[in-house]
Amino acid sequence: MRIVVCIKQVPDAKDVRLDPVTNTLSREGVKSVINPYDRHAMEEGVRLKEQYGGTVTVISMGPPQAKAILSEAISCGVDDAFLVSDRAFAGSDTLATTYTLAQAIKKSGAVDLVLCGKQATDGDTAQVGPGLAARLDMPYVTCVKKINAIKDQVMRVERMMDDGYDEVEIELPALLTVVKEINVPRFPSLRGLRKAKTFDIPSYSAADIDADPAQLGLGGSPTWVVKVFPPECKGERSMIEGSLEEIADKLAGILSDSAYGA
């Protein structure tokens, strides 16, 4: 079974801040890490390889420095990794991003399973996984919290819902997006660190993956981020005191008055 995992380099959430002048994310001096949800996808890929056999390839779209997270992936048990990097990708929204990733995956060869994190912490759209599945013409399941079994090219998974979970069967090849409840990612092994130190991570351009220039970057993106800003705190705030029953009654009254415009 060949597994491909898509990972993204994002700013460390605890260091993220906004530039007060430009109202955009300030990345200068901020440590970059593997998107947390993608780390769980990567771990699940390695676990499936260990249980069912096969290989795990990790890919990322980003600037040359994103090779650092691919090297980290190698140290955690991944077999192969490559970067797609080109100035033509700059400004890509989720539509252009899924096109680029799909072209890269197709160029890399046949695949049985694609794994992605539920969403990226710097964009929070949760659109790339489903969009990539559509580009690859694959069935998909989002928010997977457990993979129960794979037999005869059919995978049975548990999909997290607001009120519990659904058990879903899906035929391979397929794409899954995973949540953090699916596993606990491992630390790099000594053997993995040695492999990562000498592993040559290739980088492919837009031309290398036969990408249509019209579908890349800003030109291929129908949406733009105009401004990022922290929400303003509006409205009055008050503390409710008393016993649990008294607090519940007062809160119910406030919500009731608010709902009916009192």
C-alpha positions as CSV (number, residue, x, y, z in Angstrom):
1,M,0.0,0.0,0.0
2,R,1.4,3.4,-1.0
3,I,0.4,6.2,1.4
4,V,0.9,9.9,0.7
5,V,0.7,12.4,3.5
6,C,0.4,16.2,2.8
7,I,2.0,18.4,5.4
8,K,2.3,22.1,5.8
9,Q,4.9,24.4,7.5
10,V,3.0,26.9,9.7
11,P,4.1,29.4,12.4
12,D,4.2,28.0,15.9
13,A,0.8,28.9,17.3
14,K,2.2,30.2,20.6
15,D,4.4,32.8,18.8
16,V,1.8,34.0,16.2
17,R,1.2,37.7,16.3
18,L,-0.2,40.4,14.0
19,D,1.7,43.3,12.5
20,P,-0.2,46.4,13.8
21,V,0.7,48.3,10.6
22,T,-0.1,45.8,7.9
23,N,-2.7,43.8,9.8
24,T,-1.2,40.6,8.5
25,L,0.5,37.7,10.3
26,S,4.0,38.6,11.3
27,R,6.3,35.6,10.5
28,E,9.6,37.4,11.2
29,G,11.4,35.7,14.1
30,V,8.6,33.2,14.5
31,K,9.5,29.5,14.6
32,S,8.0,27.3,11.9
33,V,6.7,23.9,12.7
34,I,4.7,21.0,11.1
35,N,1.0,21.9,11.2
36,P,-0.2,20.0,14.3
37,Y,-3.1,18.2,12.6
38,D,-0.7,17.1,9.8
39,R,1.6,15.6,12.4
40,H,-1.2,13.2,13.4
41,A,-1.8,12.4,9.7
42,M,1.9,11.6,9.3
43,E,1.9,9.4,12.4
44,E,-1.2,7.5,11.2
45,G,0.5,6.8,7.8
46,V,3.5,5.3,9.5
47,R,1.3,3.2,11.8
48,L,-0.7,1.9,8.8
49,K,2.6,1.0,7.1
50,E,3.8,-0.9,10.1
51,Q,0.5,-2.8,10.3
52,Y,-0.3,-3.5,6.7
53,G,3.0,-2.9,4.9
54,G,3.8,-0.5,2.1
55,T,5.5,2.9,2.0
56,V,4.8,6.4,3.2
57,T,5.7,9.5,1.2
58,V,5.3,13.0,2.6
59,I,4.9,16.0,0.4
60,S,4.7,19.7,1.1
61,M,4.1,22.9,-0.9
62,G,6.1,25.9,0.2
63,P,9.3,27.8,0.2
64,P,12.7,26.1,0.2
65,Q,13.0,26.3,4.0
66,A,10.0,23.9,4.2
67,K,12.5,21.1,3.6
68,A,13.1,21.3,7.4
69,I,9.7,19.8,8.2
70,L,10.2,17.1,5.5
71,S,13.5,16.1,7.1
72,E,11.7,15.9,10.4
73,A,9.1,13.6,8.8
74,I,11.9,11.3,7.6
75,S,13.2,11.1,11.2
76,C,9.8,10.0,12.4
77,G,9.6,6.9,10.2
78,V,8.5,8.2,6.8
79,D,10.1,6.5,3.8
80,D,10.3,9.3,1.2
81,A,9.6,13.0,1.0
82,F,9.7,15.8,-1.6
83,L,8.9,19.5,-1.8
84,V,7.0,21.4,-4.5
85,S,8.4,24.9,-4.5
86,D,8.1,27.7,-7.1
87,R,7.6,31.4,-7.0
88,A,4.6,30.8,-9.2
89,F,2.8,29.2,-6.2
90,A,3.0,32.5,-4.2
91,G,-0.5,33.8,-3.1
92,S,-2.3,30.5,-3.7
93,D,-5.7,30.1,-2.1
94,T,-7.1,26.7,-1.3
95,L,-8.2,26.1,-4.9
96,A,-4.8,26.8,-6.4
97,T,-3.2,24.8,-3.5
98,T,-5.3,21.7,-4.1
99,Y,-4.5,21.9,-7.9
100,T,-0.7,22.1,-7.2
101,L,-0.8,19.2,-4.6
102,A,-2.9,17.1,-6.9
103,Q,-0.5,17.6,-9.8
104,A,2.4,16.7,-7.6
105,I,0.7,13.5,-6.3
106,K,-0.3,12.4,-9.8
107,K,3.3,13.0,-11.0
108,S,4.7,10.9,-8.1
109,G,2.8,7.7,-9.2
110,A,-0.2,5.6,-8.2
111,V,-1.4,6.0,-4.6
112,D,-3.7,3.9,-2.4
113,L,-4.4,6.4,0.4
114,V,-3.9,10.2,0.9
115,L,-3.8,11.5,4.4
116,C,-4.2,15.2,5.5
117,G,-4.7,17.0,8.7
118,K,-8.2,18.3,9.3
119,Q,-7.1,21.9,8.8
120,A,-4.1,24.2,9.0
121,T,-3.6,26.3,12.1
122,D,-2.7,29.4,10.0
123,G,-5.7,29.3,7.7
124,D,-8.4,27.2,9.5
125,T,-10.3,26.6,6.3
126,A,-10.4,22.8,6.4
127,Q,-10.9,23.0,2.6
128,V,-7.7,21.5,1.2
129,G,-8.4,17.9,2.1
130,P,-11.9,17.7,0.4
131,G,-10.7,19.9,-2.4
132,L,-7.7,17.6,-3.0
133,A,-10.0,14.6,-3.1
134,A,-12.1,16.2,-5.7
135,R,-9.0,17.0,-7.8
136,L,-7.8,13.4,-7.5
137,D,-11.3,12.0,-8.1
138,M,-11.2,10.0,-4.8
139,P,-13.9,9.3,-2.2
140,Y,-13.0,10.9,1.1
141,V,-13.9,11.1,4.8
142,T,-13.2,14.1,7.0
143,C,-12.5,14.3,10.7
144,V,-11.4,10.7,11.1
145,K,-10.7,9.8,14.7
146,K,-9.9,6.1,14.2
147,I,-9.1,3.6,11.5
148,N,-10.6,0.2,12.5
149,A,-9.6,-2.1,9.6
150,I,-8.5,-2.4,6.0
151,K,-9.6,-5.5,4.1
152,D,-10.0,-6.2,0.4
153,Q,-9.4,-2.5,-0.5
154,V,-12.1,-1.4,1.9
155,M,-11.3,0.8,4.9
156,R,-13.6,1.1,7.9
157,V,-13.2,4.4,9.9
158,E,-14.8,6.4,12.6
159,R,-15.7,9.9,11.7
160,M,-16.0,12.4,14.6
161,M,-19.4,14.2,14.8
162,D,-20.8,16.8,17.2
163,D,-22.9,14.2,19.0
164,G,-20.7,11.1,18.8
165,Y,-19.2,9.4,15.7
166,D,-20.2,7.7,12.5
167,E,-18.7,4.4,11.3
168,V,-18.0,4.7,7.6
169,E,-16.7,2.2,5.0
170,I,-14.8,3.6,2.0
171,E,-13.1,2.0,-0.9
172,L,-9.5,2.6,-1.7
173,P,-7.9,4.6,-3.2
174,A,-9.3,7.3,-0.9
175,L,-8.4,10.4,1.0
176,L,-8.9,11.0,4.8
177,T,-8.5,14.0,6.9
178,V,-7.7,13.3,10.5
179,V,-8.2,14.9,13.9
180,K,-5.8,14.9,16.9
181,E,-7.8,12.2,18.7
182,I,-6.6,9.6,16.2
183,N,-3.2,9.0,17.8
184,V,-0.2,10.4,19.7
185,P,2.6,11.2,17.4
186,R,6.0,9.6,18.1
187,F,9.3,11.3,18.7
188,P,12.1,10.9,16.1
189,S,14.1,7.7,16.6
190,L,17.9,7.6,16.6
191,R,17.8,5.6,13.4
192,G,15.4,8.1,11.8
193,L,17.6,11.0,12.8
194,R,20.6,9.4,11.1
195,K,18.5,8.8,7.9
196,A,17.2,12.3,7.9
197,K,20.7,13.7,8.2
198,T,21.8,12.2,4.9
199,F,18.4,12.0,3.1
200,D,18.4,14.3,0.0
201,I,15.0,15.9,-0.3
202,P,14.2,16.8,-3.9
203,S,12.3,19.9,-4.9
204,Y,10.0,20.1,-7.9
205,S,8.9,23.2,-9.8
206,A,5.7,24.0,-11.5
207,A,7.1,22.8,-14.8
208,D,8.3,19.5,-13.1
209,I,4.7,18.6,-12.2
210,D,3.3,19.7,-15.5
211,A,1.2,22.4,-13.9
212,D,-0.9,24.9,-15.9
213,P,0.4,28.4,-15.0
214,A,-3.1,29.8,-15.2
215,Q,-4.2,27.7,-12.2
216,L,-1.3,28.7,-9.9
217,G,-0.7,31.4,-7.4
218,L,-2.7,34.6,-7.3
219,G,-3.7,34.2,-11.0
220,G,-5.3,30.8,-10.2
221,S,-6.9,32.0,-6.9
222,P,-10.4,33.4,-7.0
223,T,-10.2,34.5,-3.4
224,W,-7.8,36.8,-1.6
225,V,-7.1,37.6,2.1
226,V,-7.5,41.3,2.3
227,K,-6.8,41.8,6.0
228,V,-6.3,39.7,9.2
229,F,-7.2,41.4,12.5
230,P,-8.1,40.4,16.0
231,P,-11.8,40.7,16.8
232,E,-12.9,43.6,18.9
233,C,-14.5,43.0,22.3
234,K,-18.0,44.5,22.1
235,G,-20.9,44.5,24.5
236,E,-21.2,44.7,28.3
237,R,-19.8,42.1,30.5
238,S,-21.0,41.1,34.0
239,M,-20.2,38.5,36.6
240,I,-23.0,36.2,37.8
241,E,-22.6,35.1,41.4
242,G,-24.5,32.7,43.6
243,S,-25.1,29.0,43.9
244,L,-25.1,26.8,40.8
245,E,-28.9,26.8,40.7
246,E,-29.0,30.6,41.0
247,I,-26.4,31.1,38.4
248,A,-28.3,28.8,36.0
249,D,-31.6,30.6,36.6
250,K,-30.0,34.0,36.0
251,L,-28.2,32.9,32.9
252,A,-31.3,31.3,31.5
253,G,-33.1,34.6,32.1
254,I,-30.5,36.7,30.3
255,L,-30.4,34.3,27.3
256,S,-34.2,34.3,27.1
257,D,-34.3,38.2,27.2
258,S,-31.6,38.3,24.5
259,A,-33.5,35.9,22.3
260,Y,-36.7,37.8,22.4
261,G,-35.1,41.3,22.2
262,A,-36.0,42.3,25.7
